Amino acid sequence: MAMAFVGTKSLFHVSSHRSNPPAFSFQISHFSYNVALLRSTSLALNRKRQSYSPIRACGLPDKKDDGGRINEPASVSGSENRVSWLETLSTFANNNFLPLALVTGVAVGIANPSLGCLADRYYLSKFSTFGIFVISGLTLRTSEISASVEAWPVAVYGLVSILLLTPYFSRLILQIHLHPQEFVTGLAIFSCMPTTLSSGVALTQLAGGNSALALAMTVISNMLGILAIPFSISKFIAAGVGIAVPTKELLRSLVLILLIPLIFGKILRESFKGVADFVDGNRKLFPRISAILLSLVPWMQVSRSRSLLLMVKPEIFLAAIGMGTFLHIALLAFNALGIRTLAAFSGGNKSVFSKRRNVSAVLLVASQKTLPVMVAVVEQLRGALGESGLLVLPCIAAHIIQIIIDSFLVNFWSTSDGSSNNVKVT
């Protein structure tokens, strides 16, 4: 029985082995391999399809156009438009930070003057002006000043134009009569100021001009301007309105508020290498801080003079803005004529006055007037020539206008240079 069972098992084993020939076994294994390959390919295609599937809002079906392509929902394109608008606004704000800060300060002062009056009561304007000139000293590089020695005749003309010649335009401005007369007086004071602290140098760099020359004229004119401003105001403005300006007191105040902070910032930069490295590594940050500090001053002055400003007719304010525009265009024309005349008498095309880099530097720097120094001067006058807010307001507009006009001028120079280069290449 046992033998029969063993025999039967062996026979079953043999018969089962014979019932699966090698060809059939190879077919089964090949079929299993194809199934596994098909599954892996399907999973890979599904993953690829999921990774490249567009993000769609829930419940929004795909819409196909005539070509069979799937159109994105309106919500996706709307979000992209919002992002592009935000990027455009951010770029505009970065490129026009100073004008926007000044306009914002004036608007806030007119809308809600209580906080500005409180800040003015605690002399915040003096601290902000002090901070502006400390930043100017921190960002001042000695190497850039020494690099402008080669073009010293151009620098001399620029300084003479800024401090001695352009203040004569105040006589012409005072011939205009407006009500309130502080608008005219303020622009006359503005024409006696030295050049801008940062705008002229920045625009010179954008124009590809001699930035070292521009910086040298900026620093020297602001330092010498502390000595020249009191006498210019006394000669050109105070005599015309019948008021004696305290020249000694004004000079002492300008030294304390402008010159000492500038020297202090420069000493900090030269004494500590870490300070210089930090300032140079944040060249965009410090001008913005300076712009914010500058906007605090007109904010406080406009807040203090809000009641008087609301009494001014809009057409009179527009007339004052037009006067500021005309003043800057007249200064540009005057300096352009002076540069061309000196170039003709000093060697023509070989003269230092004919080099484009020098011309752009002196034309931009010598035709601009600084607002911070003007604000400091008006603060020290203590109402001797009129209400401070009314004196400063048209000058804020004139300061913004001169930056806008010179920006267009720099853009025109860049475009003309590009077209001339193309002509030379072809």
Secondary structure, 3 states (H helix, E strand, C coil): CHHHHHHHHHHHHHHHHHHCCHHHHHHHHHHHHHHHHHHHHHHHHHHHHHHCCCCCCCCCCCEECCCCCEECCHHHHHHHHHHHHHHHHHHHHHHCHHHHHHHHHHHHHHHCHHHHHHHHHCCHHHHHHHHHHHHHHHCCCHHHHHCCHHHHHHHHHHHHHHHHHHHHHHHHHCCCCCCCCHHHHHHHHHHCCCCCCCHHHHHHHHCCCCHHHHHHHHHHHHHHHHHHHHHHHHHHHHHHHCCCCCHHHHHHHHHHHHHHHHHHHHHHHHHCHHHHHHHHHCCCHHHHHHHHHHHHHHHHHHHHCHHHHCCCCHHHHHHHHHHHHHHHHHHHHHHHHHHHHHHHHCCHHHCCCCCHHHHHHHHHHHCCCCHHHHHHHHHHHCCCCCCHHHHHHHHHHHHHHHHHHHHHHHHHHHHHHHHHHHHHHC
